[in-house]
Amino acid sequence: MTHSLCGPERRIARRAFGARSAASNHSRAAVIAALLAALAAPTLTACRRSDAGTQPSPARDTAAPREKPAVRFGKVTARPLAQTLDISGTLVADETSEVATQVAGLVISVGVDVGSRVKKGDPLVVLDARNAALQSQAASAAVAQARARLALPEGASPKGIDPDQVPEVRAAKQSMELAKSEADRVKQLYDQGAVAQSTWDSARTQAQNASAQYEAAVNGIRATVASLTSAQAQAGLASKSVSDTTVRAPFDGAVSEKRISVGEFASPGRVVAVVVRDNPLRLRIDVPEGDIAHIEVGKAVSVSVAAFPDRLFPGVVKRIGASLKESSRTLPVEAEFDNSEGKLRPGFFAQGQMTLTGESRTSLLVPEAAVGTSGTSARVFVRSGDRVTERLVKTGRKVEGLVEVIGPVAEGDEVAIDKVGELADGIEVAAAQ
């Protein structure tokens, strides 16, 4: 095996070779073995180190210059805008109804669930109507019986009925008139002495009895009329009870809660569902005392919600409170928002602006694309030579693709309108054509 030796190791080897020539043959092998053992490890390590030291170092890579982003710019413009008040609040339903049962009964069907859309009169819950139906039949039979006694045609009202037109009363009246006529004739004969006292007394008594029978018949008819009125009322209540076994929606809206299930027994007054009218929606606003003079019914309101951050929902002031809240010195105001699309929901937190009366105010506007975010703040990048400078701003209203900004910007400044998320304060940019 041949070993490649470095400079110092070569000198040691030469000295060993000289010693090996002078030594005896039997000691040569021992000397060579000792020298090779002593030199083997350091020789290889030194060689590696020497070789490593003599190898040229690789050239360091030179970083390529960063390419300037090409950015388009837009102008900061000034425009007169109506004065506004920042507002926030929670959207609430126009109406909320806890729909309850009016009669007792077993629930046999539930036609809605949470989120169901309903129209006014749609059935929500149906109760067992058998008991109510039997009561209605009994009341209807009592009405029919009273009508038959009065000989009243179907559908005719008992009010103003003439008892003399009832057959029973008419017969009694005829008997009374006949008895009176007979009594008058007998009285004439008695006065002439043609008949005895007993004959006259008998005729007079019959006439009195016939008159009493007529009065009794008239009173009986009047009582029957009253009974018919009562029976009709009972029949109406029974019919209403049958109708009330179906619980219906009080207005157009949506079901926000379902509180009963099939098989449950509902007593009168049991709430079975909560229905909300979600079009329009109301926003309750507390206006500071200093701005009350600038509030008017009909003024425009616009808000945004977290679910649709890039959209403004228009509304209008509908109601202004009569007195201030003593604790906060604010006036409650309500605005209404059309929700025909169903995008808004009761309970959404909304924030935006309300238009005030008074002269317009000049505001600074930038293109919507120029506004970026930095944490919880809005920012724009203003052109300064071949660099851009970050400016933190507060945003306001959106008008025709522009956004109102309040901050360290001026009319005529150029702001970046693309690649806003890639820019940083002080970065060099190239103006895009």
ZAMARGU-4260 file (C-alpha; in steps of 0.2 Angstrom, whole numbers, plus 5000, padded with zeros to 4 digits):
<rodrens>
0) 5000/5000/5000 | 5007/5017/4995 | 5004/5032/5007 | 5005/5050/5001 | 5015/5061/5014
5) 5015/5079/5017 | 5031/5090/5019 | 5034/5087/5038 | 5030/5069/5037 | 5042/5067/5022
10) 5056/5074/5033 | 5052/5062/5047 | 5052/5048/5034 | 5069/5052/5027 | 5076/5052/5045
15) 5068/5035/5048 | 5076/5029/5031 | 5093/5034/5037 | 5091/5025/5054 | 5084/5010/5045
20) 5100/5009/5034 | 5111/5010/5050 | 5101/4998/5060 | 5103/4980/5059 | 5091/4969/5048
25) 5082/4962/5063 | 5078/4979/5070 | 5072/4987/5053 | 5055/4980/5053 | 5052/4985/5071
30) 5058/5003/5067 | 5047/5004/5052 | 5032/4998/5060 | 5034/5010/5075 | 5036/5025/5063
35) 5021/5020/5052 | 5010/5018/5068 | 5016/5035/5075 | 5013/5044/5059 | 4997/5036/5052
40) 4984/5047/5060 | 4992/5064/5061 | 4998/5062/5043 | 4980/5059/5036 | 4973/5073/5047
45) 4987/5086/5043 | 4985/5082/5024 | 4966/5085/5025 | 4969/5101/5034 | 4982/5107/5022
50) 4972/5102/5007 | 4957/5111/5014 | 4968/5126/5017 | 4975/5126/5000 | 4957/5124/4991
55) 4951/5141/4985 | 4935/5148/4995 | 4919/5148/4984 | 4915/5165/4979 | 4900/5173/4988
60) 4884/5175/4979 | 4880/5193/4975 | 4862/5198/4979 | 4852/5203/4964 | 4845/5221/4966
65) 4826/5221/4971 | 4815/5225/4957 | 4804/5241/4960 | 4785/5237/4960 | 4775/5245/4946
70) 4761/5255/4955 | 4747/5265/4948 | 4742/5281/4957 | 4726/5291/4960 | 4722/5308/4966
75) 4716/5314/4982 | 4700/5325/4978 | 4690/5337/4989 | 4671/5337/4988 | 4657/5345/4998
80) 4647/5332/5008 | 4633/5334/5020 | 4637/5334/5038 | 4635/5317/5046 | 4635/5309/5063
85) 4644/5292/5067 | 4631/5280/5073 | 4631/5262/5079 | 4618/5250/5087 | 4609/5234/5085
90) 4596/5230/5072 | 4580/5224/5079 | 4564/5216/5071 | 4550/5228/5067 | 4538/5217/5077
95) 4540/5202/5088 | 4526/5191/5093 | 4525/5176/5106 | 4511/5167/5098 | 4501/5158/5111
100) 4486/5146/5111 | 4468/5152/5115 | 4461/5135/5119 | 4467/5119/5127 | 4471/5104/5117
105) 4483/5091/5112 | 4495/5096/5099 | 4493/5085/5083 | 4504/5094/5071 | 4518/5108/5071
110) 4520/5115/5053 | 4535/5126/5056 | 4553/5126/5063 | 4566/5139/5067 | 4570/5150/5052
115) 4553/5145/5043 | 4546/5159/5033 | 4528/5162/5036 | 4514/5173/5029 | 4500/5181/5039
120) 4487/5167/5043 | 4499/5152/5039 | 4495/5138/5052 | 4509/5136/5065 | 4502/5123/5076
125) 4486/5112/5075 | 4477/5106/5091 | 4464/5092/5093 | 4448/5100/5089 | 4435/5086/5093
130) 4429/5093/5109 | 4427/5110/5102 | 4418/5103/5087 | 4405/5094/5098 | 4402/5109/5108
135) 4399/5119/5092 | 4386/5106/5086 | 4377/5107/5102 | 4376/5126/5101 | 4370/5125/5083
140) 4356/5113/5088 | 4350/5125/5101 | 4350/5139/5088 | 4340/5129/5076 | 4327/5124/5090
145) 4324/5143/5094 | 4323/5148/5076 | 4310/5134/5073 | 4299/5140/5088 | 4300/5158/5081
150) 4297/5152/5063 | 4312/5162/5059 | 4319/5159/5041 | 4337/5154/5040 | 4349/5169/5040
155) 4335/5181/5047 | 4340/5191/5062 | 4329/5189/5078 | 4331/5208/5082 | 4315/5218/5079
160) 4304/5202/5077 | 4285/5205/5079 | 4278/5192/5092 | 4261/5194/5084 | 4268/5186/5068
165) 4273/5170/5078 | 4259/5157/5075 | 4258/5153/5094 | 4255/5171/5098 | 4244/5174/5084
170) 4232/5160/5089 | 4232/5166/5107 | 4228/5184/5101 | 4214/5177/5091 | 4207/5168/5106
175) 4208/5183/5116 | 4199/5194/5104 | 4185/5181/5102 | 4184/5180/5121 | 4183/5199/5123
180) 4170/5200/5109 | 4159/5187/5118 | 4161/5195/5135 | 4155/5212/5127 | 4140/5203/5119
185) 4135/5195/5136 | 4138/5211/5145 | 4125/5219/5134 | 4112/5205/5137 | 4116/5206/5156
190) 4113/5225/5156 | 4096/5221/5147 | 4092/5208/5160 | 4092/5194/5147 | 4105/5184/5155
195) 4110/5179/5173 | 4124/5186/5183 | 4133/5170/5182 | 4133/5170/5163 | 4141/5187/5163
200) 4154/5182/5176 | 4159/5167/5166 | 4161/5177/5149 | 4171/5190/5158 | 4182/5177/5166
205) 4185/5168/5149 | 4190/5185/5142 | 4202/5189/5156 | 4210/5171/5154 | 4212/5173/5135
210) 4221/5190/5138 | 4232/5182/5150 | 4236/5168/5138 | 4240/5180/5125 | 4252/5190/5136
215) 4260/5174/5141 | 4263/5169/5123 | 4271/5186/5119 | 4282/5184/5134 | 4287/5167/5129
220) 4292/5173/5112 | 4302/5187/5119 | 4311/5174/5130 | 4314/5163/5115 | 4321/5178/5106
225) 4333/5180/5120 | 4337/5162/5121 | 4341/5162/5102 | 4353/5177/5104 | 4362/5167/5118
230) 4362/5151/5108 | 4369/5161/5093 | 4383/5168/5105 | 4387/5151/5111 | 4387/5144/5094
235) 4399/5158/5089 | 4411/5155/5103 | 4410/5136/5100 | 4414/5139/5081 | 4428/5151/5087
240) 4435/5138/5098 | 4436/5126/5083 | 4445/5139/5073 | 4457/5143/5087 | 4463/5125/5088
245) 4474/5130/5073 | 4487/5143/5079 | 4491/5155/5064 | 4505/5167/5061 | 4500/5185/5066
250) 4510/5193/5051 | 4522/5190/5038 | 4539/5186/5045 | 4550/5172/5051 | 4550/5160/5065
255) 4564/5163/5078 | 4559/5150/5091 | 4548/5134/5091 | 4543/5130/5109 | 4531/5115/5107
260) 4531/5098/5099 | 4518/5085/5093 | 4510/5076/5108 | 4511/5089/5121 | 4496/5096/5129
265) 4494/5115/5127 | 4484/5124/5140 | 4477/5141/5135 | 4490/5155/5134 | 4504/5142/5130
270) 4517/5150/5119 | 4520/5139/5104 | 4532/5150/5093 | 4540/5167/5092 | 4537/5176/5075
275) 4547/5191/5070 | 4543/5204/5056 | 4561/5206/5049 | 4556/5218/5035 | 4558/5232/5038
280) 4571/5232/5052 | 4574/5245/5065 | 4590/5253/5071 | 4589/5262/5088 | 4602/5276/5089
285) 4606/5287/5104 | 4610/5305/5098 | 4620/5316/5109 | 4611/5331/5116 | 4622/5343/5105
290) 4617/5336/5089 | 4598/5335/5092 | 4595/5351/5083 | 4601/5343/5067 | 4590/5328/5067
295) 4575/5326/5056 | 4563/5313/5051 | 4566/5307/5034 | 4585/5310/5034 | 4596/5297/5026
300) 4606/5284/5036 | 4618/5271/5029 | 4626/5257/5039 | 4637/5242/5036 | 4638/5225/5046
305) 4651/5213/5049 | 4643/5200/5038 | 4644/5211/5023 | 4658/5223/5027 | 4660/5230/5009
310) 4641/5234/5007 | 4632/5249/5014 | 4613/5247/5018 | 4603/5263/5016 | 4589/5268/5028
315) 4579/5283/5034 | 4575/5291/5051 | 4557/5286/5055 | 4555/5291/5074 | 4562/5303/5086
320) 4560/5301/5104 | 4550/5313/5115 | 4563/5315/5129 | 4581/5313/5133 | 4588/5299/5144
325) 4594/5307/5160 | 4608/5295/5163 | 4617/5298/5146 | 4609/5314/5140 | 4605/5306/5123
330) 4589/5306/5113 | 4583/5289/5106 | 4580/5289/5088 | 4575/5275/5076 | 4579/5272/5058
335) 4571/5259/5047 | 4580/5248/5034 | 4571/5239/5019 | 4576/5221/5021 | 4567/5214/5005
340) 4583/5204/5001 | 4584/5196/5018 | 4602/5200/5020 | 4600/5208/5037 | 4595/5199/5052
345) 4589/5205/5069 | 4603/5206/5081 | 4616/5212/5069 | 4628/5226/5075 | 4628/5240/5063
350) 4638/5255/5062 | 4638/5270/5049 | 4633/5288/5047 | 4617/5298/5049 | 4615/5313/5038
355) 4612/5329/5048 | 4604/5346/5043 | 4615/5361/5040 | 4628/5367/5027 | 4639/5354/5018
360) 4657/5351/5023 | 4672/5349/5011 | 4679/5331/5013 | 4694/5323/5006 | 4691/5307/4995
365) 4702/5294/4989 | 4698/5279/4977 | 4692/5264/4987 | 4706/5253/4980 | 4719/5265/4989
370) 4713/5261/5006 | 4722/5246/5015 | 4723/5240/5033 | 4736/5241/5046 | 4730/5231/5061
375) 4714/5239/5066 | 4718/5255/5056 | 4716/5261/5038 | 4731/5267/5028 | 4735/5274/5012
380) 4752/5276/5003 | 4756/5294/4997 | 4768/5296/4982 | 4784/5305/4987 | 4796/5306/4973
385) 4801/5288/4968 | 4795/5282/4985 | 4779/5280/4995 | 4775/5285/5012 | 4762/5277/5023
390) 4748/5288/5031 | 4736/5281/5044 | 4719/5288/5041 | 4701/5286/5047 | 4688/5281/5034
395) 4670/5288/5032 | 4657/5288/5019 | 4658/5279/5002 | 4653/5290/4987 | 4653/5284/4969
400) 4668/5272/4971 | 4677/5285/4982 | 4680/5284/5001 | 4680/5299/5013 | 4697/5299/5023
405) 4702/5310/5038 | 4721/5311/5041 | 4737/5318/5035 | 4733/5319/5017 | 4729/5334/5006
410) 4720/5338/4990 | 4730/5334/4975 | 4741/5320/4984 | 4744/5305/4974 | 4740/5288/4982
415) 4744/5271/4977 | 4728/5262/4970 | 4735/5244/4967 | 4747/5232/4976 | 4743/5241/4992
420) 4745/5225/5002 | 4763/5223/4995 | 4769/5241/4999 | 4778/5247/5015 | 4783/5264/5021
425) 4798/5271/5012 | 4799/5258/4998 | 4804/5263/4981 | 4791/5261/4967 | 4790/5264/4949
430) 4775/5273/4942 | 4765/5261/4931 | 4759/5267/4914
</rodrens>
